Structures are given as C-alpha cells and as structure tokens.
Amino acid sequence: MTPSNRRRAPRAPVKKKVAPSPKLSGGSTSTAASGVSAWLSHHLHVFFFSLGQISRNPLATLMTASVIGIALALPTGLYLLLENARAVSQGWDGVMQISLYLKPEISDQQAYLLAQRLQQHPDIKQLRVISRSQALQEYKQLSGFSEALNMLVDNPLPAVLVVRPRLATPQQGQMLLQQLSQLKEVDVAQFDQRWLKRLFAIVDIIRRGVLILAVLLALAVLLIIGNTIRLSIQSRREEIEVNKLFGATDRFIRRPFLYSGWWYGFLGSLFAWGLISYALYLLEDPTRQLSSLYFSQYQLITLDFKATLVLLLTGPFLGLLGAGLAVGRHLQSIQP
C-alpha cells in the first residue's frame, strides 16, 4: 500500500485556554454600584423637588406647618410643665413625714429601742423620737394650759416617732405607712402632709391626660397632612394619568407625595420648637423672680438634646405616615 493510500489518523482538536476576563466580575460590581448611585440620586432629586413643590405656595405651606406645629407644641409644653412640677416636688419629699403615735403603755425606753430597730429599714431616711415628757412640754408651750397640766399626776401623752421616708413614688410611701401601722407598739400611724400625696395623685392624672392629648393631636396631625396630600393629588390628577400612560409605577408616582408629607411634618416640628423655646424664654424671668422670693435658685427645665431630637423626628414620622395613608387610598382611584 502506498503512502498516499494510507488513511491519516484524525487529530484531536486542540483546546485553547482562555484566560478569564477580569471585566466579567468587575462588571457586575460596577453595575450594582451604578444602580445604587442612580437610586440615591433619584431619591435626592425627588426629595428636594418636593420641597420646591410646596414652596410654590408659601402661604398655604406656612398655614399647614403652623397648625401642625401648634398640635405638636401643646403636648410637648405640657410634658415640660410636668417635668418642672416633678423637679419641684422632689424637694418636698423631705417635708413629707409619718407620725407614729405609740400606745400609752409604751415607755420612752421602749420607744428608743423601737426607733433603733426601725432605723435599719431601707425605706426610712431619718427618724426622730419625741418622748412622752418632751410631748408634754411642747403641749404646755403651745396650748397655754401649763398650770392646768401641772396638776396632772400621770402624763397622758404617748411617745411619738417622726419618720421621714425615702420616697421614690407615692405608692412606696403608702406601703411604708401600712407596714408601720401594723407594728404592735403603734397605736395610730398617719401622714403629716397628706396634701403632698394628693398632689402626687393629681400630677399622675395630669400625666395620663397629657398622654391621651398627645395621641389625639397626633391623629389630628395625620388628618391634616393626609388632607393636604389629598388636595395635592387631586390638583395633579392629569399629570398622574399621563405618567401612568407612559408606564410609571405607583411607587414612582407615590414618592414625591411621601417626601412632601415629610417636609410638612419637619416644618411643623421646627415651628413647635420655636413656639416652646419662645414660651420658655418669656417664663424665665418670672420664674427666677419667684424662686428668689423663696430663697431658691430653681431654673426651668427646657428642651434638652434628647427632647429636641424626639420632637424633630416625630413631625416627619407623622408626615410620612399621613402621606402614605392618603396616597395609598387616593392613588388607586386614578387610572388613565
């Protein structure tokens, strides 16, 4: 067989090694980064665009922000009033004291032993013993019947323990009074300053009333912002229909109205902060003069950083919530 007639064996195909392109993995990262950048850019554009939209009607915007600011300032001002009342009442806990009238058969020595035992109680800050002889002597000086009392053979007055409690809440004072009244040596236990206990109860009622008022005014802010956004949607109805014809999603259309609600709430919070700051400024001098008459250096509790931050965040939150409720309800009814 000639070489020309021989069949050549087929050669295996040679596989070429292809180096991985470095642009493949980096391309997905750059695409994601560009997408995030475009998303942030769009949100910032809509954020400031919504501010421009509401600034075109400055009078209406100012009236809406003023109403929201007054609604936010009322509970905040009452909260500061309660905080000042609580700070003042903290200086009165030393005036509150419990008088323990011991039984007539308890001697002065037994009264001192009882006082040493009660001194170890964690809720008792200070304790003073008025012996039977001291009680009789004070009664002679205060009553004006010293000559008649000198004719008595026995001392009819009992020993008294004056207890100054370490109070954190009025409930703790009531529990301490009940514990002390159950002692076998005690005949009668009573508060010497019941008016302060009544004051604590009144402050607690006012605190709950402020909480209820804050909830009602928050609902009012939601209604105000929701109605404002509803009117804005109705005025831009044709624009929304055109956007939907060109394929705009509800999320895209909703975004400017949500940011408008945020701006209304933020401007309302700024207005409320200004009202409260100005009111505290007007009350500062009268408070200083009143405290000087009582030889005190009390200063009004004002809006600190935490309270200011809560106030400035509450308005935008209520604005977003009210705008979201209004847009979600009225946007679905608009169809091209």
C-alpha positions in Angstrom: 0.0 0.0 0.0 1.4 3.3 -1.0 1.7 6.1 1.5 -0.8 8.1 -0.4 -3.4 5.4 0.1 -2.9 5.3 3.8 -5.6 7.0 5.9 -4.3 9.7 8.2 -5.5 9.3 11.8 -7.7 12.2 12.8 -6.1 14.6 15.1 -7.8 15.5 18.4 -8.9 19.1 18.5 -6.7 21.4 20.4 -8.4 23.2 23.3 -7.3 26.7 23.7 -7.0 28.0 27.2 -9.0 31.2 27.5 -7.9 33.4 30.3 -10.8 34.7 32.4 -11.7 38.2 31.6 -11.2 40.5 34.5 -14.1 42.7 33.3 -16.7 40.0 34.0 -16.6 40.0 37.8 -15.8 43.7 38.0 -18.7 44.5 35.6 -21.3 43.1 38.0 -19.9 45.1 40.9 -19.8 48.3 38.9 -23.3 47.7 37.6 -24.6 47.3 41.2 -22.7 50.4 42.4 -24.1 52.4 39.5 -27.6 51.2 40.3 -27.3 52.2 43.9 -25.9 55.6 42.9 -28.7 56.1 40.5 -31.3 55.2 43.2 -29.8 57.6 45.7 -29.5 60.3 43.1 -33.2 59.9 42.1 -34.3 60.0 45.8 -32.3 63.1 46.5 -33.7 64.7 43.3 -37.3 63.9 44.4 -36.5 65.0 48.0 -35.6 68.5 47.0 -38.1 68.6 44.2 -40.9 68.0 46.7 -39.6 70.9 48.8 -39.7 73.1 45.7 -43.3 72.0 45.0 -44.6 73.0 48.5 -42.6 76.3 48.4 -44.5 77.4 45.4 -47.5 78.1 47.7 -45.7 79.7 50.7 -48.9 80.9 52.4 -50.6 77.6 52.3 -47.4 75.8 53.4 -46.9 78.2 56.3 -50.5 77.7 57.5 -50.3 74.0 57.3 -46.9 74.0 59.2 -48.3 76.3 61.8 -51.3 74.1 62.5 -49.0 71.1 62.8 -46.6 73.0 65.0 -49.3 74.0 67.4 -50.6 70.5 67.6 -47.1 69.2 68.4 -46.3 72.1 70.8 -49.3 71.5 73.1 -48.3 68.1 74.4 -44.6 68.9 74.4 -45.3 72.1 76.5 -47.4 70.1 79.0 -44.7 67.5 79.2 -42.2 70.2 80.2 -44.7 71.6 82.7 -45.0 68.2 84.3 -41.2 67.7 84.4 -40.8 71.1 86.1 -43.5 70.1 88.6 -41.8 66.8 89.3 -38.5 68.6 89.8 -40.1 71.0 92.3 -41.9 68.2 94.2 -38.6 66.2 94.6 -37.5 68.9 97.0 -40.7 68.3 99.1 -40.1 64.7 99.9 -38.1 65.8 103.0 -41.2 67.7 104.2 -43.4 64.5 104.0 -43.2 62.6 107.2 -45.1 59.9 109.0 -46.0 60.2 112.7 -46.2 57.0 114.7 -48.2 57.6 117.9 -47.3 54.8 120.2 -49.6 53.1 122.7 -49.9 54.8 126.1 -48.2 51.8 127.9 -45.1 52.1 125.8 -42.3 53.8 127.8 -39.7 56.2 126.5 -37.0 53.5 126.7 -39.2 51.1 124.6 -39.7 53.9 122.1 -36.0 54.4 121.7 -35.5 50.7 121.2 -38.2 50.7 118.5 -36.5 53.6 116.8 -33.2 51.8 116.7 -34.9 48.9 115.1 -36.7 50.9 112.5 -33.6 52.9 111.6 -32.4 49.8 109.7 -35.4 49.9 107.4 -34.3 50.6 103.8 -37.3 52.9 103.1 -36.7 55.1 106.2 -34.4 58.1 105.6 -34.5 59.7 109.0 -36.2 59.1 112.3 -36.7 61.2 115.4 -38.2 60.3 118.8 -40.4 62.6 120.8 -40.5 61.2 124.3 -43.6 61.4 126.5 -42.0 64.2 128.6 -41.0 66.1 125.5 -44.5 65.8 124.1 -46.0 67.1 127.3 -43.5 70.0 127.4 -44.3 71.1 123.9 -48.0 70.8 124.5 -47.7 73.1 127.5 -45.9 75.7 125.5 -48.3 75.6 122.6 -51.6 75.2 124.3 -51.3 77.8 127.1 -52.7 75.4 129.7 -49.4 74.8 131.5 -50.8 75.5 135.0 -53.7 73.0 134.5 -51.4 70.4 133.0 -49.0 70.7 136.0 -51.9 69.4 138.2 -51.9 66.1 136.3 -50.5 63.1 138.2 -49.7 61.0 135.1 -48.6 62.0 131.6 -51.5 61.2 129.3 -49.5 61.9 126.1 -47.8 58.9 124.2 -44.4 58.9 122.7 -44.2 59.7 119.0 -41.8 58.6 116.3 -41.4 61.0 113.4 -40.4 59.1 110.3 -39.0 60.8 107.2 -39.4 58.2 104.4 -37.1 57.7 101.5 -39.7 58.1 98.8 -39.4 57.4 95.1 -43.1 57.1 94.3 -46.3 57.8 96.4 -47.1 54.1 96.3 -43.9 53.3 98.2 -44.9 55.8 100.9 -48.4 54.2 101.2 -46.8 50.8 101.5 -44.4 52.0 104.2 -47.4 53.6 106.1 -49.2 50.3 106.1 -46.2 48.4 107.3 -45.5 50.8 110.2 -49.2 50.9 111.2 -49.1 47.1 111.8 -46.4 47.3 114.5 -47.7 46.1 117.9 -46.2 49.2 119.6 -48.0 51.6 117.2 -51.5 52.9 118.1 -52.0 55.4 115.2 -49.9 56.0 112.0 -50.6 58.9 109.7 -49.1 61.2 107.1 -48.4 64.7 108.4 -48.5 66.0 104.8 -51.4 64.4 103.1 -51.7 67.3 100.7 -48.4 66.2 99.1 -49.9 62.8 98.5 -52.9 64.4 96.8 -50.5 66.5 94.7 -48.8 63.3 93.5 -52.2 61.8 92.6 -53.2 65.0 90.7 -49.8 65.0 88.8 -50.3 61.4 87.8 -53.8 62.2 86.5 -52.4 65.1 84.5 -49.6 62.9 83.1 -52.2 60.4 81.8 -54.2 63.3 80.4 -51.2 64.6 78.5 -50.6 61.2 77.1 -54.2 61.0 75.8 -54.0 64.5 74.4 -50.7 63.7 72.6 -52.4 60.7 70.9 -55.4 62.7 69.9 -53.2 65.5 68.5 -51.1 63.0 66.7 -54.2 61.7 65.0 -55.1 65.4 64.1 -51.7 65.8 62.5 -52.2 62.7 60.4 -55.6 64.0 59.3 -54.1 67.4 58.4 -51.3 66.0 56.4 -53.5 63.4 54.8 -56.0 66.0 53.7 -53.2 68.3 52.3 -51.7 65.5 50.3 -55.2 64.5 49.0 -55.7 68.0 47.7 -52.2 67.9 46.1 -53.1 64.6 44.4 -56.4 66.0 43.1 -54.6 69.1 41.7 -52.1 66.9 39.8 -54.6 64.3 38.6 -53.9 64.9 34.9 -50.1 64.7 35.4 -50.5 61.4 37.3 -52.7 60.0 34.5 -50.1 60.9 31.8 -47.3 59.3 33.9 -49.3 56.1 34.2 -49.9 56.1 30.4 -46.1 56.2 29.9 -45.7 53.2 32.2 -44.8 54.9 35.5 -45.4 52.7 38.5 -47.4 53.6 41.6 -44.2 53.6 43.6 -42.6 56.2 41.3 -45.7 58.4 41.5 -46.1 58.0 45.3 -42.5 59.1 46.1 -42.9 62.9 45.7 -46.0 63.0 47.8 -44.3 61.0 50.6 -41.5 63.4 50.7 -44.0 66.3 50.7 -45.5 64.9 53.8 -42.1 64.6 55.4 -41.4 68.2 54.7 -44.7 69.3 56.2 -44.0 67.3 59.3 -40.4 68.7 59.6 -41.5 72.3 59.2 -44.3 71.7 61.8 -41.7 70.3 64.2 -39.5 73.4 63.7 -42.5 75.6 64.3 -43.3 73.8 67.5 -39.7 74.0 68.7 -39.7 77.8 68.1 -43.0 78.2 70.0 -41.8 76.2 73.0 -38.4 78.0 73.1 -40.0 81.4 73.0 -42.6 80.5 75.7 -39.8 79.3 78.0 -37.9 82.5 77.3 -40.9 84.5 78.4 -41.3 82.4 81.6 -37.6 82.5 82.5 -37.5 85.9 84.3 -40.8 85.5 86.3 -39.6 82.0 87.4 -36.3 83.5 88.6 -38.0 86.2 90.5 -40.4 83.8 92.2 -37.6 81.4 93.2 -35.6 84.3 94.6 -38.6 85.1 96.9 -38.3 81.6 98.3 -34.5 81.8 98.6 -34.1 79.2 95.8 -32.1 79.0 92.7 -34.5 76.9 90.7 -34.2 77.0 86.9 -36.8 75.9 84.4 -36.3 72.6 82.7 -36.1 73.3 79.0 -35.8 71.2 75.8 -32.6 69.3 76.0 -30.9 67.5 73.1 -32.9 64.3 73.6 -36.3 66.0 73.8 -35.5 68.2 70.8 -34.4 65.2 68.8 -37.7 63.4 69.6 -39.7 66.5 68.7 -37.9 66.9 65.3 -38.3 63.3 64.5 -42.0 63.0 65.5 -43.2 65.5 62.9 -41.5 63.9 59.9 -42.6 60.5 61.0 -46.3 61.6 61.3 -45.9 63.4 58.0 -44.7 60.2 56.2 -47.4 58.1 57.8 -50.2 60.6 56.9 -48.9 61.0 53.4 -48.6 57.2 52.9 -52.2 56.7 54.1 -53.5 59.4 51.8 -51.6 58.4 48.7 -52.3 54.7 49.1 -56.0 55.4 49.3 -56.4 58.0 46.5 -53.8 57.0 44.0 -55.5 53.7 43.2 -58.7 55.5 42.1 -56.8 57.4 39.4 -56.5 55.4 36.2 -55.6 56.6 32.7 
